Amino acid sequence: MRLATFAVVLLLAGHTHAAEKDADVCADLSEKGQLLKIKGKLREARETFLECVKDKCPPLVRKDCGQFLVDLESSMPTIVVAAREPNGGDLTDVRVIVDGELLTARLEGKALPMDPGVHKFRFEAKGRVAVDQTIVVREGERNRVIGVTLASEAGPAPLPVTDSRGAPVAAWVSAGVGFLGFGTFAAFGLSARAEFNDLEKRCGSRCPERDVDRVRTRALVADVGLAVGIVGAGLATYFFIDHARKSSVQLGAGWIGVTAAF
């Protein structure tokens, strides 16, 4: 009988000691969580408070940690990462790395808790060019959408094709204006010259004023047409030469890109 009583006493003492140890651990967790929150490490603080609200902790500690957890949830920022292809299609198999640590390996449209502050994000997906961004996450900001476009990994750039069809529209318009200008100059110039010769034969210096004015008008239109033709031809020449120069630069860059890829 005495041995049984002694065993019960030892059992109760061990249970009490374990309970006291758990209480000390829970109290330390509560204090640690508060310090982490002050430092801005809200995600780590959240995990700590979740430990000290468990049943193994004393009711008073659980109550305090529960309140701390509620307050923390209201101030913890969350983000939603949306990754897309250049054509607008959604991507899901995307790794999101924040400050060198993996935040998530797949996008499911869920809000992800974050610590406030300046963070370096890296978005990676197989077969696509990784994207780096520096983002400021603000305390209390909820469900902020972080959008990123991930292009396919760049292959050798296709060489540009240079031909007359690639010339800019402005060159062709200027050429057309120049052609019309020269055509006007030729038509009205020849007409004015023919009428002038006819008047000179018929009436010399005593021709009616209206006939002389008609010849002058035709000559003026011919001069304007010549000016327009010269300007149009000059602009067309400039645009064609500029286009050829840019095409040559692009062609050279394309060859350089292909060489580097190999």
C-alpha positions, 0 to 999 in steps of 0.5 A: 500500500505504501509503495502504491501511494509513493508511486502516485506521489511521484507520478503527480510530482512528475506531472506537475514538473512537466506542467511547470516546464510547459508553462515556462516554455509557453511564456517564453514563446509569448515573449519571443512572439512579441519581440519578433513583432516589434522587429517587423518579423511578422510571419515568424511572430505568427508561427510563434503565437500559434504555438502558445495558443495550444492546449499544453499552455496555461489558460492565461498564456493562451488567452494572451497569445490569442489576442496577440495573434488577432492583432498580428493578423490585422497588421500583417500584409499579404500579397497575391502573385499573378504571373502571365505569359506575354500573350496574357495566359496565366502561369502557375508553375512559378517559383517566388523567391523573396530575399533569397528564400523560397516563398512558394513553388507554385501559384494558386491564387492564394494570399501569401503573408509577408513581412513589411519592408523592402524585399527583393523578389525573384520569379522563376519558371522552367523555360522562361526568363527569370524576373527580379523586382524590388518591392516595398510591402506595407504593413496592413496592406492586404491582398496586394496583387504583384503582377509579372510577365515571364517571357520565353527564354530568348533564342537567336534573334531572327535576322531582319529582312531588308527590301523595298517593302520594308521602307517607311510609309513616309518615304513612299508618301514623300516620293509620291508628292515629289512625283506629282510636283514634277508632273505638275511642273512639266504639264503647266510649264509646257502649257505656259510656254506654248501659250506664251509662244502663241501670244507672241506670234499673234499679238506681241506686246499688245496682247489682252491682259487676261491672256497674259494673266493666264500664261502667268498663272500657269507659269506660277503653278509650274514653279510651285510644282517644281518646288514641291517636287524638289522638296518631296524628292529630298524627303523621300531620299532622306527617309530611304537612306535613313531606313537603309542605315537602320536596317544595316545596324539591325542586321549587324546586331542580329548577326552579333546575337547569333554568334553570342548564342553559339 
